[in-house]
């Protein structure tokens, strides 16, 4: 059964909200997709719910259970199993617009080439309002870094990735005792080789729940300093934009302090790190205060 898109969903104890995503998949105007659910160690009735849907749905559902590794670990597992040309992550507390799959497949078939890593689409809220800002109409392709740093676009966006490109890059690292690495580190690696096309259309409806990572960012910094430090270091070293390198250097210093590690060892950017070190220390204390 050849499909174009894998919609994959990492989930952890989200059985209470998964039905809205499932219902949105039932409403899709195209069945050119597979739904891959990565159950990241749930202790609720997620398994039973998905097994029921596998019996009822008129589209393919793949279910994989694993011990809890965090969002990035679930992404690693998803990428190991995806066989379709394209893939897109729809979080367990989000859902798809009714024509999302049809829009994504049509856009890619008309515009996609081997030189593109996939495309960037828009997110919307439940009232239909675009999250942040739309992408400039005159831009046909870009990188995520350019989109935010150069074109000043705001808000979360939805990435639809070419699976062949994703599989060329390392897995997200797993740090003992931690369950989070920022997902954009993979997109940063990819965009250094291939740009993304731009689809100025909402394909995902997002809802920021109280137990979601977006709403608990300062606590996330405290709980997962190694993961954040790893991602910040990548951007600190290799971002093409000075402002982005400065921001990430400050965060790198703060995360180093959280870990009680030197910010200068194994760091070829020691001069800028030294210059920004006081700001990093201030950020460290700010994070500690906000996380209480």
FIPAGU-535276 format. One record per residue (C-alpha): residue in three letters; chain; x, y negated, z; residue number from 1. Coordinates in steps of 0.25 Angstrom, whole numbers, plus 5000, padded with zeros to 4 digits. Last residue first. Layout:
N
+-----+-------+------+------+------+-----+
| res | chain |    u |    v |    w |   n |
+-----+-------+------+------+------+-----+
| ALA |     A |    X |    Y |    Z | NUM |
...
+-----+-------+------+------+------+-----+
***
This chain:
292
+-----+-------+------+------+------+-----+
| res | chain |    u |    v |    w |   n |
+-----+-------+------+------+------+-----+
| UNK |     A | 5041 | 4888 | 5163 | 292 |
| UNK |     A | 5045 | 4889 | 5149 | 291 |
| UNK |     A | 5045 | 4874 | 5147 | 290 |
| UNK |     A | 5056 | 4871 | 5158 | 289 |
| UNK |     A | 5065 | 4882 | 5153 | 288 |
| UNK |     A | 5064 | 4877 | 5138 | 287 |
| UNK |     A | 5067 | 4863 | 5143 | 286 |
| UNK |     A | 5079 | 4867 | 5150 | 285 |
| UNK |     A | 5084 | 4875 | 5138 | 284 |
| UNK |     A | 5081 | 4863 | 5129 | 283 |
| UNK |     A | 5089 | 4854 | 5138 | 282 |
| UNK |     A | 5101 | 4864 | 5136 | 281 |
| UNK |     A | 5099 | 4864 | 5121 | 280 |
| UNK |     A | 5099 | 4849 | 5121 | 279 |
| UNK |     A | 5113 | 4849 | 5129 | 278 |
| UNK |     A | 5118 | 4859 | 5119 | 277 |
| UNK |     A | 5116 | 4851 | 5106 | 276 |
| UNK |     A | 5130 | 4846 | 5104 | 275 |
| UNK |     A | 5136 | 4859 | 5109 | 274 |
| UNK |     A | 5127 | 4867 | 5099 | 273 |
| UNK |     A | 5130 | 4858 | 5088 | 272 |
| UNK |     A | 5145 | 4861 | 5090 | 271 |
| UNK |     A | 5144 | 4875 | 5093 | 270 |
| UNK |     A | 5137 | 4879 | 5080 | 269 |
| UNK |     A | 5145 | 4892 | 5078 | 268 |
| UNK |     A | 5138 | 4899 | 5090 | 267 |
| UNK |     A | 5142 | 4912 | 5095 | 266 |
| UNK |     A | 5144 | 4906 | 5108 | 265 |
| UNK |     A | 5140 | 4892 | 5110 | 264 |
| UNK |     A | 5126 | 4892 | 5116 | 263 |
| UNK |     A | 5131 | 4901 | 5127 | 262 |
| UNK |     A | 5121 | 4910 | 5134 | 261 |
| UNK |     A | 5113 | 4907 | 5146 | 260 |
| UNK |     A | 5101 | 4913 | 5138 | 259 |
| UNK |     A | 5092 | 4901 | 5141 | 258 |
| UNK |     A | 5104 | 4893 | 5138 | 257 |
| UNK |     A | 5106 | 4899 | 5125 | 256 |
| UNK |     A | 5092 | 4897 | 5122 | 255 |
| UNK |     A | 5094 | 4882 | 5124 | 254 |
| UNK |     A | 5106 | 4881 | 5116 | 253 |
| UNK |     A | 5099 | 4888 | 5104 | 252 |
| UNK |     A | 5088 | 4879 | 5106 | 251 |
| UNK |     A | 5097 | 4867 | 5104 | 250 |
| UNK |     A | 5104 | 4873 | 5092 | 249 |
| UNK |     A | 5090 | 4876 | 5086 | 248 |
| UNK |     A | 5086 | 4862 | 5086 | 247 |
| UNK |     A | 5100 | 4857 | 5081 | 246 |
| UNK |     A | 5100 | 4867 | 5070 | 245 |
| UNK |     A | 5086 | 4863 | 5066 | 244 |
| UNK |     A | 5089 | 4849 | 5065 | 243 |
| UNK |     A | 5102 | 4852 | 5057 | 242 |
| UNK |     A | 5094 | 4860 | 5046 | 241 |
| UNK |     A | 5100 | 4871 | 5038 | 240 |
| UNK |     A | 5098 | 4881 | 5050 | 239 |
| UNK |     A | 5109 | 4891 | 5052 | 238 |
| UNK |     A | 5116 | 4890 | 5065 | 237 |
| UNK |     A | 5105 | 4884 | 5074 | 236 |
| UNK |     A | 5094 | 4892 | 5066 | 235 |
| UNK |     A | 5101 | 4905 | 5069 | 234 |
| UNK |     A | 5104 | 4901 | 5084 | 233 |
| UNK |     A | 5090 | 4897 | 5086 | 232 |
| UNK |     A | 5085 | 4911 | 5082 | 231 |
| UNK |     A | 5095 | 4918 | 5092 | 230 |
| UNK |     A | 5092 | 4908 | 5103 | 229 |
| UNK |     A | 5077 | 4911 | 5102 | 228 |
| UNK |     A | 5079 | 4926 | 5103 | 227 |
| UNK |     A | 5089 | 4925 | 5114 | 226 |
| UNK |     A | 5080 | 4915 | 5122 | 225 |
| UNK |     A | 5068 | 4924 | 5122 | 224 |
| UNK |     A | 5060 | 4922 | 5135 | 223 |
| UNK |     A | 5064 | 4908 | 5138 | 222 |
| UNK |     A | 5062 | 4903 | 5124 | 221 |
| UNK |     A | 5049 | 4911 | 5123 | 220 |
| UNK |     A | 5044 | 4904 | 5136 | 219 |
| UNK |     A | 5047 | 4891 | 5128 | 218 |
| UNK |     A | 5039 | 4896 | 5116 | 217 |
| UNK |     A | 5027 | 4900 | 5123 | 216 |
| UNK |     A | 5016 | 4895 | 5114 | 215 |
| UNK |     A | 5023 | 4899 | 5102 | 214 |
| UNK |     A | 5026 | 4913 | 5107 | 213 |
| UNK |     A | 5011 | 4916 | 5109 | 212 |
| UNK |     A | 5004 | 4919 | 5122 | 211 |
| UNK |     A | 4996 | 4906 | 5122 | 210 |
| UNK |     A | 4992 | 4909 | 5107 | 209 |
| UNK |     A | 4996 | 4901 | 5095 | 208 |
| UNK |     A | 4986 | 4904 | 5085 | 207 |
| UNK |     A | 4990 | 4905 | 5070 | 206 |
| UNK |     A | 4982 | 4906 | 5057 | 205 |
| UNK |     A | 4991 | 4912 | 5046 | 204 |
| UNK |     A | 4991 | 4910 | 5031 | 203 |
| UNK |     A | 4990 | 4895 | 5030 | 202 |
| UNK |     A | 4994 | 4890 | 5017 | 201 |
| UNK |     A | 5006 | 4881 | 5012 | 200 |
| UNK |     A | 5013 | 4893 | 5007 | 199 |
| UNK |     A | 5028 | 4889 | 5006 | 198 |
| UNK |     A | 5039 | 4899 | 5000 | 197 |
| UNK |     A | 5050 | 4903 | 5009 | 196 |
| UNK |     A | 5065 | 4901 | 5006 | 195 |
| UNK |     A | 5075 | 4913 | 5006 | 194 |
| UNK |     A | 5089 | 4915 | 5011 | 193 |
| UNK |     A | 5091 | 4905 | 5023 | 192 |
| UNK |     A | 5076 | 4906 | 5024 | 191 |
| UNK |     A | 5077 | 4921 | 5029 | 190 |
| UNK |     A | 5086 | 4919 | 5041 | 189 |
| UNK |     A | 5077 | 4907 | 5046 | 188 |
| UNK |     A | 5064 | 4916 | 5044 | 187 |
| UNK |     A | 5071 | 4926 | 5052 | 186 |
| UNK |     A | 5074 | 4916 | 5063 | 185 |
| UNK |     A | 5060 | 4911 | 5062 | 184 |
| UNK |     A | 5055 | 4923 | 5071 | 183 |
| UNK |     A | 5060 | 4917 | 5084 | 182 |
| UNK |     A | 5066 | 4929 | 5092 | 181 |
| UNK |     A | 5057 | 4934 | 5103 | 180 |
| UNK |     A | 5055 | 4946 | 5113 | 179 |
| UNK |     A | 5067 | 4945 | 5122 | 178 |
| UNK |     A | 5073 | 4955 | 5133 | 177 |
| UNK |     A | 5083 | 4960 | 5123 | 176 |
| UNK |     A | 5084 | 4952 | 5110 | 175 |
| UNK |     A | 5079 | 4958 | 5097 | 174 |
| UNK |     A | 5085 | 4951 | 5085 | 173 |
| UNK |     A | 5075 | 4948 | 5073 | 172 |
| UNK |     A | 5078 | 4958 | 5062 | 171 |
| UNK |     A | 5089 | 4955 | 5052 | 170 |
| UNK |     A | 5086 | 4949 | 5038 | 169 |
| UNK |     A | 5084 | 4956 | 5025 | 168 |
| UNK |     A | 5070 | 4962 | 5029 | 167 |
| UNK |     A | 5064 | 4948 | 5029 | 166 |
| UNK |     A | 5067 | 4945 | 5015 | 165 |
| UNK |     A | 5061 | 4958 | 5010 | 164 |
| UNK |     A | 5049 | 4955 | 5018 | 163 |
| UNK |     A | 5046 | 4942 | 5011 | 162 |
| UNK |     A | 5040 | 4933 | 5022 | 161 |
| UNK |     A | 5027 | 4926 | 5025 | 160 |
| UNK |     A | 5030 | 4915 | 5035 | 159 |
| UNK |     A | 5019 | 4908 | 5042 | 158 |
| UNK |     A | 5021 | 4894 | 5047 | 157 |
| UNK |     A | 5022 | 4888 | 5061 | 156 |
| UNK |     A | 5021 | 4873 | 5062 | 155 |
| UNK |     A | 5028 | 4861 | 5056 | 154 |
| UNK |     A | 5034 | 4857 | 5042 | 153 |
| UNK |     A | 5045 | 4847 | 5043 | 152 |
| UNK |     A | 5050 | 4849 | 5029 | 151 |
| UNK |     A | 5065 | 4850 | 5032 | 150 |
| UNK |     A | 5065 | 4857 | 5046 | 149 |
| UNK |     A | 5052 | 4864 | 5046 | 148 |
| UNK |     A | 5051 | 4869 | 5032 | 147 |
| UNK |     A | 5066 | 4869 | 5030 | 146 |
| UNK |     A | 5067 | 4879 | 5041 | 145 |
| UNK |     A | 5056 | 4888 | 5036 | 144 |
| UNK |     A | 5062 | 4888 | 5022 | 143 |
| UNK |     A | 5056 | 4882 | 5010 | 142 |
| UNK |     A | 5049 | 4885 | 4997 | 141 |
| UNK |     A | 5038 | 4878 | 4989 | 140 |
| UNK |     A | 5039 | 4865 | 4996 | 139 |
| UNK |     A | 5031 | 4854 | 4989 | 138 |
| UNK |     A | 5018 | 4856 | 4998 | 137 |
| UNK |     A | 5026 | 4853 | 5011 | 136 |
| UNK |     A | 5022 | 4864 | 5021 | 135 |
| UNK |     A | 5010 | 4863 | 5030 | 134 |
| UNK |     A | 5011 | 4857 | 5044 | 133 |
| UNK |     A | 5010 | 4863 | 5058 | 132 |
| UNK |     A | 5000 | 4875 | 5059 | 131 |
| UNK |     A | 4990 | 4872 | 5048 | 130 |
| UNK |     A | 4975 | 4870 | 5053 | 129 |
| UNK |     A | 4965 | 4881 | 5049 | 128 |
| UNK |     A | 4958 | 4880 | 5062 | 127 |
| UNK |     A | 4964 | 4893 | 5067 | 126 |
| UNK |     A | 4978 | 4887 | 5065 | 125 |
| UNK |     A | 4986 | 4888 | 5052 | 124 |
| UNK |     A | 4999 | 4894 | 5048 | 123 |
| UNK |     A | 5006 | 4891 | 5035 | 122 |
| UNK |     A | 5014 | 4899 | 5025 | 121 |
| UNK |     A | 5029 | 4901 | 5023 | 120 |
| UNK |     A | 5034 | 4910 | 5012 | 119 |
| UNK |     A | 5042 | 4922 | 5009 | 118 |
| UNK |     A | 5057 | 4924 | 5008 | 117 |
| UNK |     A | 5058 | 4918 | 4994 | 116 |
| UNK |     A | 5068 | 4921 | 4984 | 115 |
| UNK |     A | 5061 | 4934 | 4980 | 114 |
| UNK |     A | 5049 | 4926 | 4975 | 113 |
| UNK |     A | 5036 | 4922 | 4981 | 112 |
| UNK |     A | 5027 | 4912 | 4974 | 111 |
| UNK |     A | 5014 | 4918 | 4967 | 110 |
| UNK |     A | 5015 | 4932 | 4974 | 109 |
| UNK |     A | 5019 | 4925 | 4987 | 108 |
| UNK |     A | 5007 | 4915 | 4987 | 107 |
| UNK |     A | 4997 | 4926 | 4983 | 106 |
| UNK |     A | 5002 | 4936 | 4994 | 105 |
| UNK |     A | 5002 | 4925 | 5005 | 104 |
| UNK |     A | 4988 | 4919 | 5001 | 103 |
| UNK |     A | 4982 | 4933 | 5000 | 102 |
| UNK |     A | 4988 | 4937 | 5014 | 101 |
| UNK |     A | 4983 | 4924 | 5020 | 100 |
| UNK |     A | 4969 | 4923 | 5014 |  99 |
| UNK |     A | 4961 | 4925 | 5027 |  98 |
| UNK |     A | 4971 | 4917 | 5036 |  97 |
| UNK |     A | 4980 | 4926 | 5044 |  96 |
| UNK |     A | 4980 | 4927 | 5059 |  95 |
| UNK |     A | 4988 | 4923 | 5071 |  94 |
| UNK |     A | 4989 | 4929 | 5086 |  93 |
| UNK |     A | 4996 | 4942 | 5081 |  92 |
| UNK |     A | 5006 | 4934 | 5073 |  91 |
| UNK |     A | 5005 | 4935 | 5058 |  90 |
| UNK |     A | 5019 | 4939 | 5052 |  89 |
| UNK |     A | 5020 | 4939 | 5037 |  88 |
| UNK |     A | 5026 | 4949 | 5027 |  87 |
| UNK |     A | 5029 | 4949 | 5012 |  86 |
| UNK |     A | 5033 | 4960 | 5003 |  85 |
| UNK |     A | 5027 | 4971 | 5011 |  84 |
| UNK |     A | 5035 | 4982 | 5018 |  83 |
| UNK |     A | 5035 | 4977 | 5032 |  82 |
| UNK |     A | 5040 | 4987 | 5043 |  81 |
| UNK |     A | 5053 | 4982 | 5047 |  80 |
| UNK |     A | 5049 | 4968 | 5046 |  79 |
| UNK |     A | 5037 | 4971 | 5056 |  78 |
| UNK |     A | 5047 | 4977 | 5066 |  77 |
| UNK |     A | 5056 | 4964 | 5066 |  76 |
| UNK |     A | 5044 | 4955 | 5067 |  75 |
| UNK |     A | 5040 | 4963 | 5080 |  74 |
| UNK |     A | 5054 | 4961 | 5085 |  73 |
| UNK |     A | 5052 | 4946 | 5082 |  72 |
| UNK |     A | 5039 | 4945 | 5090 |  71 |
| UNK |     A | 5044 | 4952 | 5102 |  70 |
| UNK |     A | 5050 | 4966 | 5104 |  69 |
| UNK |     A | 5039 | 4973 | 5111 |  68 |
| UNK |     A | 5040 | 4988 | 5108 |  67 |
| UNK |     A | 5034 | 4991 | 5095 |  66 |
| UNK |     A | 5021 | 4995 | 5088 |  65 |
| UNK |     A | 5019 | 4994 | 5073 |  64 |
| UNK |     A | 5005 | 4993 | 5066 |  63 |
| UNK |     A | 5003 | 4993 | 5051 |  62 |
| UNK |     A | 4989 | 4988 | 5046 |  61 |
| UNK |     A | 4985 | 4990 | 5032 |  60 |
| UNK |     A | 4973 | 4983 | 5027 |  59 |
| UNK |     A | 4958 | 4987 | 5027 |  58 |
| UNK |     A | 4958 | 4987 | 5042 |  57 |
| UNK |     A | 4950 | 4996 | 5051 |  56 |
| UNK |     A | 4960 | 5008 | 5055 |  55 |
| UNK |     A | 4972 | 4999 | 5056 |  54 |
| UNK |     A | 4964 | 4989 | 5064 |  53 |
| UNK |     A | 4961 | 4999 | 5075 |  52 |
| UNK |     A | 4976 | 5002 | 5075 |  51 |
| UNK |     A | 4979 | 4987 | 5077 |  50 |
| UNK |     A | 4969 | 4986 | 5089 |  49 |
| UNK |     A | 4974 | 4999 | 5095 |  48 |
| UNK |     A | 4989 | 4994 | 5094 |  47 |
| UNK |     A | 4986 | 4980 | 5099 |  46 |
| UNK |     A | 4979 | 4985 | 5112 |  45 |
| UNK |     A | 4988 | 4978 | 5122 |  44 |
| UNK |     A | 5002 | 4982 | 5126 |  43 |
| UNK |     A | 5008 | 4977 | 5113 |  42 |
| UNK |     A | 5023 | 4981 | 5110 |  41 |
| UNK |     A | 5026 | 4972 | 5098 |  40 |
| UNK |     A | 5014 | 4977 | 5090 |  39 |
| UNK |     A | 5019 | 4974 | 5075 |  38 |
| UNK |     A | 5006 | 4974 | 5067 |  37 |
| UNK |     A | 5008 | 4975 | 5052 |  36 |
| UNK |     A | 4997 | 4970 | 5043 |  35 |
| UNK |     A | 4998 | 4974 | 5028 |  34 |
| UNK |     A | 4995 | 4964 | 5017 |  33 |
| UNK |     A | 4989 | 4963 | 5003 |  32 |
| UNK |     A | 4974 | 4964 | 5009 |  31 |
| UNK |     A | 4970 | 4950 | 5004 |  30 |
| UNK |     A | 4959 | 4942 | 5008 |  29 |
| UNK |     A | 4963 | 4944 | 5022 |  28 |
| UNK |     A | 4951 | 4944 | 5032 |  27 |
| UNK |     A | 4955 | 4957 | 5038 |  26 |
| UNK |     A | 4969 | 4951 | 5041 |  25 |
| UNK |     A | 4962 | 4940 | 5048 |  24 |
| UNK |     A | 4955 | 4950 | 5057 |  23 |
| UNK |     A | 4968 | 4956 | 5061 |  22 |
| UNK |     A | 4974 | 4943 | 5065 |  21 |
| UNK |     A | 4962 | 4940 | 5073 |  20 |
| UNK |     A | 4962 | 4954 | 5079 |  19 |
| UNK |     A | 4976 | 4952 | 5084 |  18 |
| UNK |     A | 4972 | 4942 | 5095 |  17 |
| UNK |     A | 4969 | 4951 | 5107 |  16 |
| UNK |     A | 4978 | 4962 | 5102 |  15 |
| UNK |     A | 4990 | 4953 | 5105 |  14 |
| UNK |     A | 4998 | 4961 | 5114 |  13 |
| UNK |     A | 5011 | 4959 | 5106 |  12 |
| UNK |     A | 5009 | 4957 | 5091 |  11 |
| UNK |     A | 5018 | 4956 | 5078 |  10 |
| UNK |     A | 5009 | 4954 | 5066 |   9 |
| UNK |     A | 5013 | 4958 | 5052 |   8 |
| UNK |     A | 5006 | 4954 | 5039 |   7 |
| UNK |     A | 5013 | 4962 | 5028 |   6 |
| UNK |     A | 5011 | 4956 | 5015 |   5 |
| UNK |     A | 5012 | 4961 | 5000 |   4 |
| UNK |     A | 5005 | 4975 | 5002 |   3 |
| UNK |     A | 5008 | 4988 | 4995 |   2 |
| UNK |     A | 5000 | 5000 | 5000 |   1 |
+-----+-------+------+------+------+-----+
***
